[in-house]
Amino acid sequence: MAAAAAAPLCCANDPTAYFNWDVSYVTASPLGVPQQVIAVAKQFPGPIVNVTTNWNVVVNVRNSLDEDLLLTWDGIQMRKNCWDDGVLGTNCPIPPGWNWTYDFQVKDQIGSFFYFPSLGLQRAAGGYGGIIVNSRDVVPVPFAKPDGDITLFIGDWYIKNHTDLRKMLDDGKDLGMPDGVLMNGKGPYRYNATLVPDGIDHETINVEPGKTYRFRIHNVGVSTSLNLRIQNHNLLLVETEGTHTLQQSYTNLDIHVGQSYSFLVTMDQNASSDYYIVASARFVNESLWTRVTGVAILHYSNSRGKASGPLPDPPNDFYYKGFSMNQARSIRTNLSAGAARPNPQGSFRYGLINVTRTYMLRNMPPVIINGKLRTTLNGISYSPPTTPLRLADHHNKTGVYTLDFPTRPLDEPPRIGTSVINGSYRGFMEIVFQNDDTKVQTYHIDGYSVFVVGMDYGEWTEDRRGNYNKWDAVYRSTTQVFPGAWTAVYVSLDNVGIWNVRAENLDTWYLGQEAYMKIVNPERTNKTELPVPDNVLYCGLLQYLQKPQTHKHSSASSVSNGGKLLLAWILLLASLALVP
């Protein structure tokens, strides 16, 4: 990996960070059984991208897997640049043995995000890493600078390879109960000799008494919502997916697949022993899912012994299904704090803007379509064409998709299709996600954050708008939708491009629970969308445009600012020379 702060390519006043990554298989045994995992720059989890608002990011990726690869940057809005979004609607995949260079800007963003491989359940094998976008010095942060910054990845995990999981879904089978929960790529601490085998490596987080640390938590799992708690410690929520939140203290928080949160945690205990950090499965039969629990250790430097005894209890809400939803509703935007810009987050009065169009997106339990198990939105199971949608538009290739995604669920048999949501540039859209499945679904919209204005159980109707939060709704890119419930969001359509709307649950996403949203500026100008990159890859109907690629790759050590600028430029030019 190589990283440097240097003069940028596109924006004269903004630094650029460079990275050189080889994405490959390695053998690891996170749950005590050797298996194939996906590493980034030989690391599992991958390296953290640590940048500041408006920096440019250049990532040269070498695909050393035996199948196609794309990396997507969950929560990074890719302003004017869906070309680097890393999903099949905008990018041809990177073939095995090839490399491709992502080049994007973290424009007007701060916060905690992550990247991951977006194709074919690859995230179930790893390939993920953190993204930290720091605030600029001119923008006050609404809390004192922490004494340390800790990234923690949590997620359910299967011992089966992702290719085996993929085949199970292709054969119409359910993935079943995961084999465990990983924390930073490691299995659970042996808190119970019966449930946890001996010899499993666990995560230990070392801290100093009296200090306050920022914990950035990401649920990068396959499909399981997890409840996070740290024994005897409170979690002060300060940020989620780029928005400073009202600072509220929690003893535990449900974190759904694809979601990211930042907490401040103060080391205010007497350190009579180490403390458990727990992530356990939610919305399941917990007596049967006991093994689906991740346990790490919080170790004070003056700790007098190992953690022992029972884990801290999860929420006791068997008879109160509204607990998690009310917890989600309590997460709100800090209106007086700045974020990427000095002006307060509450300056944008979203509640006063008239909605220009409403879409209700209903998901159902998996169904059989043409003899195959599929999932749907509004009765349509998305099938990605061989030609990315945005490239097809750019080269005037018709028939690749249809711009007719229904605003309401179809009253007809489910079907497979490539139907796209028609979004009006500078429109203000209301999207209602209606979950008629029996499992929690989380939805993510690339290119945007959304105001989560409402959620409740039952069927959404127009009169539910009377209970919307039109003042301080949380502004984020990934939201949960509880089973038998709905979640409503507002989104201001100011980012031109074609953007993925997907379930973050890998199984339902893989089976077709996604769509794309097309935002076009009728005025042809590079001011609202960047031109197609010079290094674009071609496939499908455009395969004839693709030139052969010389396959070279080398790793380099970290490069700092200042006197090593020349070396940074050499590294960049070397990486760009590898692509046509």
URVENDA-V594053 format. One record per run of one state. SS is the DSSP state (H for helix, E for strand, L for the rest). FROM is the first residue (numbers start at 1). TO is the last residue. If there is no record, write none. Layout:
ss	from	to
SS	FROM	TO
SS	FROM	TO
This chain:
ss	from	to
L	1	4
E	5	7
L	8	14
E	15	28
L	29	34
E	35	40
L	41	42
E	43	43
L	44	48
E	49	52
L	53	55
E	56	63
L	64	68
E	69	69
L	70	70
E	71	74
L	75	81
H	82	84
L	85	93
E	94	94
L	95	98
E	99	105
L	106	110
E	111	117
L	118	121
H	122	125
E	126	126
L	127	128
E	129	134
L	135	147
E	148	157
L	158	161
H	162	170
L	171	179
E	180	183
L	184	185
E	186	187
L	188	201
E	202	202
L	203	203
E	204	207
L	208	211
E	212	219
L	220	225
E	226	230
L	231	234
E	235	240
L	241	242
E	243	250
L	251	252
E	253	255
L	256	259
E	260	266
L	267	274
E	275	281
L	282	292
E	293	300
L	301	322
H	323	329
L	330	331
E	332	333
L	334	344
H	345	347
L	348	349
H	350	352
L	353	356
E	357	363
L	364	366
E	367	369
L	370	371
E	372	374
L	375	376
E	377	377
L	378	379
E	380	382
L	383	388
H	389	394
L	395	401
E	402	402
L	403	414
E	415	417
L	418	418
E	419	424
L	425	427
E	428	435
L	436	440
E	441	445
L	446	449
E	450	457
L	458	461
H	462	467
L	468	472
E	473	473
L	474	474
E	475	476
L	477	477
E	478	481
L	482	484
E	485	492
L	493	496
E	497	503
L	504	505
H	506	510
L	511	513
E	514	520
L	521	539
H	540	545
L	546	561
H	562	576
L	577	580
